[in-house]
């Protein structure tokens, strides 16, 4: 059930958002070794964002998953920043990532919890 939320001030056209969403899903699938069919991606783009007192390209990310391993988050952060830098041209030093390990009993899907 990994959830990948990406908020950025970068402007993407409709085709760009769709491709980026697909690429993000495939990327997270590989990173977490989870099938793409269970990954949800949300992309919010072209929003007003400021970081370090300027509006240069920036992004805020959330990665939530049942069984996320805290000790692997530094490795994940490096990979995620590399993906974002390549995909939408946001430098790694302008990206924040919120990792969260979700308790399956507190997350619902298909009329039940995990």
N, C-alpha and C positions, 0 to 999 in steps of 0.2 A: 503493500500500500504506500510506497513512497510518494511524497508530494513535493514538487519542486516549484516554488513560486519565485518569479523573477520580476523585479520592478526596476525600471531604468528610465533615464531621461533621454535615451537614444530613440530616435524616430524610426519606426519600421513600417513599411507599407503592408497591405494585407497578405500578399504573397510572402513577404519577408517574415511576417509573424508566424505564418503557417509552417514555413521551412524551419525557422528557428525553434518552434515548439517541437517539431518532429526530431530535430537534431538534439534538442535538450532531453527529450524522452530517451532516445537511443544512448546518449551519453550517460545519463543517470542509471540506465539499465546495466550498462557495462561496468560502471563505477561500483554500484552496490550489488552486482550479480543477482539482479531481480528481473523477471520477465517484463517486457514493455507493456504487456496487457494490464498490469497492475499499477503502472505509474501514471500519476496525474501531473500535468504541467499547466501552470498559469503564467501568462506573460502580460504584464502591465507595462506599456511603453509610452513614450512621449509625455511623461508626467514631469511636473516641476520638482526638481531635486537639487539640493545643494550639499556639497561635501567639501570640507576644508576651505570654506569661505568662497567657493566658486561653483559655477554650474557646468564645468567641463563634464564629459561623459562619466557617469557613475552608475552603480547598481547596488541594490539590496536584495539578497537572496535568502530564501528559507528552504531548508531541506529537512523534511520530517519523515521518519520511517520507524516501523516496528523493528526492534533489534539493531538500531544504529549503534555502532561500537565507538564509544568516545575516544579510545586510543587511536582509532584510525582517522579521526577528524583532521589532524594536521595533514595527513596524506590526501584526504578528500579535498581540503581547502586548496592545496596546491593544484590539484587536477581541475577543480571547479573554476578557479581563477584563470587557469590557462584556457579552458573552454570558453569562458565569457570574453576573455581578451581576444581570442581568435574569431569567435562568432559575431560579436557586436562591437568590437573595438573599445572595450572599457578596460583601462589598465588595472592590473591586479591591486595596486595601491589605492584604487578608488572603488573597491568592492568590499562590502560587509556580507558575511554569511552567518545565518542563525541556524545551527544544527539542533535538532531535537529528536530524542529517542522517545517514541510514542508507546504508551502502555496499550496493548491490544484491547484490553477491557474498556478503555476509554475512547475507542475509535470505532465508529460504526460504518457499515456498508451492507447493502442488500438486506435490510430489515434485521440486522444482527450486529454484534460487535465481533472483533477478531479474538 
